[in-house]
Each structure stands twice: as structure tokens, then as C-alpha cells.
């Protein structure tokens, strides 16, 4: 299914999308190599997501060819924010969709809205300057319990 055929995701579906992505990637990794990818929704696992995107970039594939993988990674990154920065998935309004070019994002407790799906695309298109781990660390409005 290419990017244009995928149904528009809704905020209420994103946790399930992230879990589905982790299950798929982990199953493939377990069958083809020793060990499992440490996609455990930890902040440290965002480095793994960075490395996965670097691998996609090395394959020099067109973005459309890796769109499903990028979407899955974006859902995963967003779910890390939900779990560790006390964020929540939200459906973006028309103005936010235009700005972010995505239908969903995450809202932090301070009201700011972030775009993990777009951040993953930026990492793919730009490279290491768009680190997902650094993205998390720049969320100055993180809830105090997210620091643990």
C-alpha cells in the first residue's frame, strides 16, 4: 500500500499503530538476525530509531518506498513522547495540518503541539542533524515525572 492509499490516521489509533510497528519490526529482526531491536518505548530507544532511519537512507530509496516504515517510526516516536513526556495524541486542526503536513501530532502538558511523524520524515530527508533522540531532549516543557 503506498502513502496515498493509507487511510488518514486518527489520534485514537496511534498507540495501536506504534505497537503494530514494533511487533512487525521485532518479528522481522528475530527471524533474520540474532537478538531483538530494543524498541522498548524508552527515551534511549530513540537512538535505535535514528539508526534505523540511517539504514533506510543508506539504501537510497525514494521516500514513497519507505513511507510505511517512516509512518511506523513516527508513531513509535510519538508514543515515546506520550509515555515519557506526559503528552497525548491529538488530531490536528486544519491550520496545524497545513503547517505540519500531518493529520496527527502530540500535545504536551504545556499545550505545545509537536509533530513526531514529520520529524521522522525530516530525519530521513535531512539526516543526522534531525536526531530523534535530540528532538525528545529539546522538549523543554516536559512534565516533571518524565525526567525519571
WOGIWO-V989353 format. One line per field, one symbol per residue. ss: DSSP state (H for helix, E for strand, C for the rest). phi: phi as a letter, one per 30 degrees, with the letter a starting at -180 (. if undefined). burial: I if it has 16 or more other ideal C-beta (glycine too) atoms within 10 Angstrom, else O. Layout:
ss = ???
phi = ???
burial = ???
This chain:
ss = CCCCCCCCCCHHHHHHHHHHHHHHHHHHHHHHCCCCCCCCCCCCHHHHHHHHHHHHHHCCCCHHHHHHHHHHHHHHHHHHHHHHCCCEEEECCHHHHHHHCCCEEEECCCCCEECHHHHHHHHHHHCHHHCHHHHHHCCCCCCHHHHC
phi = .deddddddcedcddddddddddddddddddcadicddcciddddddddedddedddddhddeddcedddddddddeddddddcchdbdbdddeddddddhbdbabcdedjdcbbdddddddeddcjddcedddedddddcededddd
burial = OOOOOOOOIOIOOIOOIIOOIIOOIOOOOOOOOOOOIOIOOOIOIIOIIIOIIOOIIOOOOOOOOIIOIIIIIIIIIIIIIIOIIIIOIIOIOOOIOOOIOIOIIIIIOOOOIIIIIIIIIIIIOOOOOIIIIOIIOOIOOIOOOIOO
